[in-house]
Amino acid sequence: MLFLEKTDFLIRLVKQLAFAAFLNQVLRVGLTGTAT
């Protein structure tokens, strides 16, 4: 039970990190796009 909870937490954490990285990349591309 504890192992499953930890795995679920890790998966959620990875998803959040991936989403944050995706947003960061989109914002960076948007800023460079408007700058040029």
C-alpha distance matrix in Angstrom:
0.0 3.8 5.4 5.2 6.3 8.7 9.9 10.7 12.4 14.3 15.4 16.6 18.4 20.1 21.2 22.7 24.4 25.8 27.1 28.7 30.4 31.6 33.0 34.6 36.3 37.5 39.0 40.6 42.1 43.3 45.0 46.7 47.7 49.4 50.9 52.7
3.8 0.0 3.8 5.4 5.1 6.2 8.6 9.9 10.5 12.3 14.3 15.3 16.4 18.3 20.0 21.1 22.5 24.3 25.7 26.9 28.5 30.1 31.5 32.8 34.6 36.1 37.3 38.7 40.5 41.8 43.2 44.9 46.2 47.8 49.1 51.0
5.4 3.8 0.0 3.8 5.4 5.1 6.1 8.6 9.8 10.5 12.2 14.2 15.2 16.4 18.3 19.9 20.9 22.4 24.2 25.6 26.8 28.4 30.2 31.3 32.8 34.5 36.0 37.2 38.8 40.3 41.8 43.2 44.5 46.4 47.6 49.3
5.2 5.4 3.8 0.0 3.8 5.4 5.0 6.1 8.5 9.8 10.4 12.2 14.0 15.2 16.4 18.3 19.8 20.9 22.4 24.2 25.6 26.7 28.5 30.0 31.4 32.8 34.4 35.9 37.3 38.7 40.4 41.9 42.9 44.8 46.2 47.9
6.3 5.1 5.4 3.8 0.0 3.8 5.4 5.1 6.1 8.6 9.9 10.5 12.2 14.3 15.3 16.5 18.3 19.9 21.0 22.4 24.3 25.6 26.9 28.4 30.2 31.5 32.8 34.4 36.1 37.2 38.7 40.6 41.7 43.3 44.7 46.6
8.7 6.2 5.1 5.4 3.8 0.0 3.8 5.4 5.0 6.2 8.6 9.8 10.4 12.2 14.2 15.2 16.4 18.2 19.8 20.9 22.4 24.1 25.6 26.7 28.4 30.1 31.3 32.6 34.5 35.8 37.2 38.8 40.2 41.8 43.0 44.9
9.9 8.6 6.1 5.0 5.4 3.8 0.0 3.8 5.4 5.0 6.1 8.5 9.7 10.5 12.2 14.2 15.2 16.4 18.2 19.8 20.9 22.3 24.2 25.5 26.8 28.4 30.1 31.3 32.8 34.3 35.9 37.3 38.5 40.4 41.7 43.3
10.7 9.9 8.6 6.1 5.1 5.4 3.8 0.0 3.8 5.5 5.1 6.1 8.6 9.9 10.6 12.3 14.3 15.3 16.4 18.3 20.0 21.0 22.5 24.2 25.7 26.9 28.5 30.1 31.5 32.7 34.5 36.2 37.1 38.8 40.4 42.1
12.4 10.5 9.8 8.5 6.1 5.0 5.4 3.8 0.0 3.8 5.5 5.1 6.1 8.6 9.9 10.5 12.3 14.2 15.2 16.4 18.3 19.8 21.0 22.3 24.3 25.6 26.8 28.4 30.2 31.3 32.7 34.5 35.8 37.3 38.6 40.6
14.3 12.3 10.5 9.8 8.6 6.2 5.0 5.5 3.8 0.0 3.8 5.4 5.0 6.1 8.5 9.8 10.4 12.1 14.1 15.2 16.3 18.1 19.8 20.8 22.4 24.2 25.5 26.7 28.4 30.0 31.3 32.8 34.2 36.0 37.1 38.9
15.4 14.3 12.2 10.4 9.9 8.6 6.1 5.1 5.5 3.8 0.0 3.8 5.4 5.1 6.1 8.6 9.9 10.5 12.2 14.2 15.3 16.3 18.3 19.8 21.0 22.4 24.2 25.6 26.9 28.3 30.1 31.5 32.5 34.5 35.9 37.5
16.6 15.3 14.2 12.2 10.5 9.8 8.5 6.1 5.1 5.4 3.8 0.0 3.8 5.5 5.1 6.2 8.7 9.9 10.5 12.2 14.2 15.2 16.4 18.2 19.9 21.0 22.4 24.2 25.7 26.7 28.4 30.2 31.2 32.8 34.4 36.2
18.4 16.4 15.2 14.0 12.2 10.4 9.7 8.6 6.1 5.0 5.4 3.8 0.0 3.8 5.4 5.1 6.2 8.6 9.8 10.5 12.3 14.1 15.3 16.4 18.3 19.9 21.0 22.4 24.3 25.5 26.8 28.5 29.9 31.5 32.7 34.6
20.1 18.3 16.4 15.2 14.3 12.2 10.5 9.9 8.6 6.1 5.1 5.5 3.8 0.0 3.8 5.4 5.1 6.1 8.5 9.8 10.5 12.1 14.2 15.1 16.4 18.2 19.8 20.9 22.4 24.1 25.6 26.9 28.2 30.1 31.3 32.9
21.2 20.0 18.3 16.4 15.3 14.2 12.2 10.6 9.9 8.5 6.1 5.1 5.4 3.8 0.0 3.8 5.5 5.1 6.1 8.5 9.8 10.4 12.2 14.1 15.3 16.4 18.2 19.8 21.0 22.3 24.1 25.7 26.6 28.4 30.0 31.6
22.7 21.1 19.9 18.3 16.5 15.2 14.2 12.3 10.5 9.8 8.6 6.2 5.1 5.4 3.8 0.0 3.8 5.5 5.1 6.1 8.5 9.7 10.5 12.1 14.2 15.2 16.3 18.1 19.9 20.8 22.3 24.2 25.3 26.8 28.2 30.2
24.4 22.5 20.9 19.8 18.3 16.4 15.2 14.3 12.3 10.4 9.9 8.7 6.2 5.1 5.5 3.8 0.0 3.8 5.4 5.1 6.1 8.5 9.9 10.4 12.2 14.2 15.2 16.3 18.2 19.7 20.9 22.4 23.9 25.6 26.7 28.6
25.8 24.3 22.4 20.9 19.9 18.2 16.4 15.3 14.2 12.1 10.5 9.9 8.6 6.1 5.1 5.5 3.8 0.0 3.8 5.5 5.1 6.1 8.6 9.8 10.5 12.3 14.2 15.2 16.4 18.2 19.9 21.1 22.2 24.3 25.5 27.0
27.1 25.7 24.2 22.4 21.0 19.8 18.2 16.4 15.2 14.1 12.2 10.5 9.8 8.5 6.1 5.1 5.4 3.8 0.0 3.8 5.4 5.0 6.2 8.5 9.9 10.5 12.2 14.1 15.3 16.3 18.2 20.0 20.7 22.4 24.1 25.8
28.7 26.9 25.6 24.2 22.4 20.9 19.8 18.3 16.4 15.2 14.2 12.2 10.5 9.8 8.5 6.1 5.1 5.5 3.8 0.0 3.8 5.4 5.1 6.1 8.6 9.8 10.5 12.1 14.2 15.1 16.3 18.3 19.6 21.0 22.3 24.3
30.4 28.5 26.8 25.6 24.3 22.4 20.9 20.0 18.3 16.3 15.3 14.2 12.3 10.5 9.8 8.5 6.1 5.1 5.4 3.8 0.0 3.8 5.5 5.0 6.2 8.6 9.8 10.4 12.2 14.1 15.2 16.4 18.0 19.9 20.9 22.5
31.6 30.1 28.4 26.7 25.6 24.1 22.3 21.0 19.8 18.1 16.3 15.2 14.1 12.1 10.4 9.7 8.5 6.1 5.0 5.4 3.8 0.0 3.8 5.4 5.2 6.2 8.6 9.9 10.6 12.2 14.2 15.4 16.2 18.3 19.8 21.2
33.0 31.5 30.2 28.5 26.9 25.6 24.2 22.5 21.0 19.8 18.3 16.4 15.3 14.2 12.2 10.5 9.9 8.6 6.2 5.1 5.5 3.8 0.0 3.8 5.4 5.0 6.1 8.5 9.8 10.3 12.1 14.2 15.0 16.4 18.1 20.0
34.6 32.8 31.3 30.0 28.4 26.7 25.5 24.2 22.3 20.8 19.8 18.2 16.4 15.1 14.1 12.1 10.4 9.8 8.5 6.1 5.0 5.4 3.8 0.0 3.8 5.5 5.2 6.1 8.6 9.8 10.5 12.3 13.9 15.4 16.3 18.4
36.3 34.6 32.8 31.4 30.2 28.4 26.8 25.7 24.3 22.4 21.0 19.9 18.3 16.4 15.3 14.2 12.2 10.5 9.9 8.6 6.2 5.2 5.4 3.8 0.0 3.8 5.4 5.0 6.1 8.4 9.8 10.6 11.9 14.2 15.2 16.5
37.5 36.1 34.5 32.8 31.5 30.1 28.4 26.9 25.6 24.2 22.4 21.0 19.9 18.2 16.4 15.2 14.2 12.3 10.5 9.8 8.6 6.2 5.0 5.5 3.8 0.0 3.8 5.4 5.2 6.0 8.6 10.0 10.2 12.2 14.1 15.4
39.0 37.3 36.0 34.4 32.8 31.3 30.1 28.5 26.8 25.5 24.2 22.4 21.0 19.8 18.2 16.3 15.2 14.2 12.2 10.5 9.8 8.6 6.1 5.2 5.4 3.8 0.0 3.8 5.5 5.0 6.1 8.6 9.6 10.5 12.1 14.3
40.6 38.7 37.2 35.9 34.4 32.6 31.3 30.1 28.4 26.7 25.6 24.2 22.4 20.9 19.8 18.1 16.3 15.2 14.1 12.1 10.4 9.9 8.5 6.1 5.0 5.4 3.8 0.0 3.8 5.4 5.2 6.2 8.4 10.0 10.5 12.4
42.1 40.5 38.8 37.3 36.1 34.5 32.8 31.5 30.2 28.4 26.9 25.7 24.3 22.4 21.0 19.9 18.2 16.4 15.3 14.2 12.2 10.6 9.8 8.6 6.1 5.2 5.5 3.8 0.0 3.8 5.5 5.2 5.9 8.6 9.7 10.6
43.3 41.8 40.3 38.7 37.2 35.8 34.3 32.7 31.3 30.0 28.3 26.7 25.5 24.1 22.3 20.8 19.7 18.2 16.3 15.1 14.1 12.2 10.3 9.8 8.4 6.0 5.0 5.4 3.8 0.0 3.8 5.6 4.9 6.2 8.5 10.1
45.0 43.2 41.8 40.4 38.7 37.2 35.9 34.5 32.7 31.3 30.1 28.4 26.8 25.6 24.1 22.3 20.9 19.9 18.2 16.3 15.2 14.2 12.1 10.5 9.8 8.6 6.1 5.2 5.5 3.8 0.0 3.8 5.3 5.2 6.0 8.7
46.7 44.9 43.2 41.9 40.6 38.8 37.3 36.2 34.5 32.8 31.5 30.2 28.5 26.9 25.7 24.2 22.4 21.1 20.0 18.3 16.4 15.4 14.2 12.3 10.6 10.0 8.6 6.2 5.2 5.6 3.8 0.0 3.8 5.5 4.9 6.2
47.7 46.2 44.5 42.9 41.7 40.2 38.5 37.1 35.8 34.2 32.5 31.2 29.9 28.2 26.6 25.3 23.9 22.2 20.7 19.6 18.0 16.2 15.0 13.9 11.9 10.2 9.6 8.4 5.9 4.9 5.3 3.8 0.0 3.8 5.5 5.5
49.4 47.8 46.4 44.8 43.3 41.8 40.4 38.8 37.3 36.0 34.5 32.8 31.5 30.1 28.4 26.8 25.6 24.3 22.4 21.0 19.9 18.3 16.4 15.4 14.2 12.2 10.5 10.0 8.6 6.2 5.2 5.5 3.8 0.0 3.8 5.4
50.9 49.1 47.6 46.2 44.7 43.0 41.7 40.4 38.6 37.1 35.9 34.4 32.7 31.3 30.0 28.2 26.7 25.5 24.1 22.3 20.9 19.8 18.1 16.3 15.2 14.1 12.1 10.5 9.7 8.5 6.0 4.9 5.5 3.8 0.0 3.8
52.7 51.0 49.3 47.9 46.6 44.9 43.3 42.1 40.6 38.9 37.5 36.2 34.6 32.9 31.6 30.2 28.6 27.0 25.8 24.3 22.5 21.2 20.0 18.4 16.5 15.4 14.3 12.4 10.6 10.1 8.7 6.2 5.5 5.4 3.8 0.0
